[in-house]
Amino acid sequence: MRAVKRVLAVTALAAPLVIGCAGLASAHEGAHEGPEAHFAQAQFIANEEGAGEAGVASVVSPNSVDHIAGWVFAGDEGVSGSFTDSGADF
């Protein structure tokens, strides 16, 4: 039961990160002309010590640059995490 609670807690806390990565990767789709480069990577873990997720995504287009990164982990001692989002439109 404890493992189920951990997975549910991490899923609830990680959902904004996952949605943010997907939204960032498609944020400028159809909104500009020209080339675009993007990168996304995520790692997931769930074991007897806890459950967690970490991810990073970047998008570069002729009119903008965006980057997000974050992680979340839930274990016996609670839940912790971090999230960073930066970007520029020009």
Backbone hydrogen bonds, N-H to C=O, Kabsch-Sander energy under -0.5 kcal/mol:
donor,donor_aa,acceptor,acceptor_aa,energy
5,K,1,M,-2.3
6,R,2,R,-2.1
7,V,3,A,-2.5
8,L,4,V,-2.5
9,A,5,K,-2.5
10,V,6,R,-2.8
11,T,7,V,-2.6
12,A,8,L,-2.4
13,L,9,A,-2.2
14,A,10,V,-2.9
15,A,11,T,-1.6
18,V,14,A,-2.5
19,I,15,A,-3.0
20,G,16,P,-2.5
21,C,17,L,-2.4
22,A,18,V,-2.3
23,G,19,I,-2.9
24,L,20,G,-2.7
25,A,21,C,-2.3
26,S,22,A,-1.3
27,A,24,L,-0.9
29,E,26,S,-1.2
31,A,28,H,-1.9
32,H,28,H,-0.6
37,A,60,V,-3.0
39,F,58,S,-2.5
41,Q,56,V,-2.6
43,Q,54,A,-2.7
45,I,52,G,-2.4
47,N,50,G,-3.0
50,G,47,N,-1.0
51,A,74,A,-2.4
52,G,45,I,-2.9
53,E,72,V,-2.6
54,A,43,Q,-2.2
55,G,70,G,-2.9
56,V,41,Q,-2.5
57,A,68,I,-2.7
58,S,39,F,-2.7
59,V,66,D,-2.3
60,V,37,A,-3.3
61,S,64,S,-2.9
64,S,61,S,-0.7
65,V,88,A,-2.2
66,D,59,V,-2.7
67,H,86,S,-2.9
68,I,57,A,-2.8
69,A,84,T,-2.3
70,G,55,G,-2.4
71,W,82,S,-2.4
72,V,53,E,-2.7
73,F,80,S,-2.9
74,A,51,A,-3.2
75,G,78,G,-2.9
76,D,49,E,-0.6
78,G,75,G,-1.4
80,S,73,F,-2.6
82,S,71,W,-2.4
84,T,69,A,-3.1
86,S,67,H,-2.8
88,A,65,V,-2.5
90,F,63,N,-3.4
